[in-house]
Amino acid sequence: MAECRDIVSDPFTVTLIKIKANQLCRRADFSRSDYDDLRQDMRMYLLEKAHLFDPQRGNLEAFVISVLKTWAAMRLRHRKRQKRHEGNNSVSLEGTAVECEGENIPLGATMLEEDGQRRTQAYPISEIEHMELREAIDHAMQGISPEDQAFLMQVAEQGARATARSMGVSWKSVHNRVARLRGHFEKAGLASD
């Protein structure tokens, strides 16, 4: 029987935990700061359930997927239950007054646009920056074949999995092709931070 630590440290498990934590962090009821805690909770839950793994009955990947699906469902159910609890009072940004420079003003009036951008991790760019970015992308697109241009447009519009299905290839081959093309754009100065 596999050791508990082997299950948690398996490369498949490590990758799946990162993916699940990222998925949850994109939800409105979690934030980026929950990422490490979510990963730790998943590892702990896997350690608790590792004794149930029987290699005679199935493979490690199926076991890990099943356990993490159960953990995620329980975590979301627990989160919803906490929100419904009477002791969980929400604060109205407009109905809550705070003192600011000797005046009582609504809490919402103290919020800056940067606060919302930090929460959503979406930072707008100016019209000039947008135009410069568009020109840089157009210039970089001219350096690749028409087939690659069409491929990237399809991935941008439909996503990698839908593109793989429509092309009749594996998702991994689409991912590898995108990674290869990403290198071209990074060389053109369009590296993603």
C-alpha positions, 0 to 999 in steps of 0.5 A: 500500500502506498505511503500517505506522504507518497500520495500527497507528494505525487506530482499529479497530486501536487499539480491537481491541488494547485489547479483546485486552489486556483479555481477556488481563488477565482470565485467571489467567495474566496480571494487570492490570499486563501490560496496557500490555506486551500492547498494546505487544507487539501493536503491535510484532507488527503492525508486523512483519507490516504488509508482508504487508497487501495491500488487493487481497486483503482489508480492513484489519480482516480483516488486523488480526484475523487477525494479532492472533489469531495473536499471541494464540495464540503468546503463550498457547502461549509462556506455557504452555511457560514454565510447563512448563519445569523451571526454573519452580519454583512456591512452596507457600504452606504448604510455604515457611517464612518468619520473622515476629516471630522465628518460622518460619511458613508463607508462607500465614499471612502473606497477608492477605485484602486480598492476595487481593482486590487480586489479583482486584480483588474487594472485598466489601461489608458487609451494610449497604452491600449493602442500601443499594446494593440500595435505591438500585438499586430506587429508580433502577429505578422511574424507568425504564419497565417495558420498560427494566427488563425489558431491563436484567434480560435484559442482566444475566442473558444478556449484551448479545450474547445479548440482541441476538440474542433481540431481533433487533437489533444488538449496537451498539443494545443497547450504546447503549441500555445506555449511555443507561440507565447515564446514568440510574443515574449521575444517581441516584448509582450511578456505576461507578468 
